[in-house]
Amino acid sequence: MPKRPKLSPLDFGNETTGQRLARLRKEHGFTQVELAKKLGIIQSLVSDYETDRLRLPSELAVRISVALDITTDELLRPQPKKSPPKKPSLKVVRRMEEIEKLPPRQQAFVLSALDSILRGELAR
């Protein structure tokens, strides 16, 4: 029987798969509890995957990718993603939806206050 070639280890840079999972989850505005609920698992398992106590099974990697609306390549590739997420975080989207439910005068007030805050931040 021929010998199996020895594979060289992958260079994961300075980010493990678990760290990448945690980063992507946060970038998309999910808590561990929210992601666990969406995946049909318990929060402690999400924590174990994020801290690399457990290896991420391939089926769960696909489920996470679907839940976060990312590719499995983004989740599993060795090099960390350098650019910010393409979509606003879930936290931002939720707040925008709440603002849209307000009456027009209150929406105008909230947006005016937000604009003032942003202008002040940009001036610094």
Rosetta blueprint (number, residue, H / E / L):
1 M L
2 P L
3 K L
4 R L
5 P L
6 K L
7 L L
8 S L
9 P L
10 L L
11 D L
12 F L
13 G L
14 N L
15 E L
16 T L
17 T H
18 G H
19 Q H
20 R H
21 L H
22 A H
23 R H
24 L H
25 R H
26 K H
27 E H
28 H L
29 G L
30 F L
31 T L
32 Q H
33 V H
34 E H
35 L H
36 A H
37 K H
38 K H
39 L H
40 G L
41 I L
42 I L
43 Q H
44 S H
45 L H
46 V H
47 S H
48 D H
49 Y H
50 E H
51 T L
52 D L
53 R L
54 L L
55 R L
56 L L
57 P L
58 S H
59 E H
60 L H
61 A H
62 V H
63 R H
64 I H
65 S H
66 V H
67 A H
68 L H
69 D L
70 I L
71 T L
72 T H
73 D H
74 E H
75 L H
76 L H
77 R L
78 P L
79 Q L
80 P L
81 K L
82 K L
83 S L
84 P L
85 P L
86 K L
87 K L
88 P L
89 S L
90 L H
91 K H
92 V H
93 V H
94 R H
95 R H
96 M H
97 E H
98 E H
99 I H
100 E H
101 K H
102 L L
103 P L
104 P H
105 R H
106 Q H
107 Q H
108 A H
109 F H
110 V H
111 L H
112 S H
113 A H
114 L H
115 D H
116 S H
117 I H
118 L H
119 R H
120 G H
121 E H
122 L H
123 A H
124 R L
